[in-house]
């Protein structure tokens, strides 16, 4: 039986960035056992989909997970990225400001 996982590389990348938002692509690639080019593609996909925002901090990037967004899954669409991350790693979703009523 070949190697397989319940989580895609995109999900594994999200978990890694949730634990270490200051990680370098090199660190992400090593953790996922993929090339740096693949790691770059994963982060680019997540950024393009709006799940990750990149902030330049000197020569490094800092990654911000958009935890309020729904999962891209037809079965679990009612769940948010923050809820999924909270189940799998020690991740605390950011407090969302309440809308003013008036």
Secondary structure, DSSP 8 states (H G I E B T S, - for coil): -----SS-HHHHHHHHHHH-TT--HHHHHHHHTS-HHHHHHHHHHHHHTTSEEEEEETTEEEEEE-TTSB-S-SSSTTSBHHHHHHHHSS------------
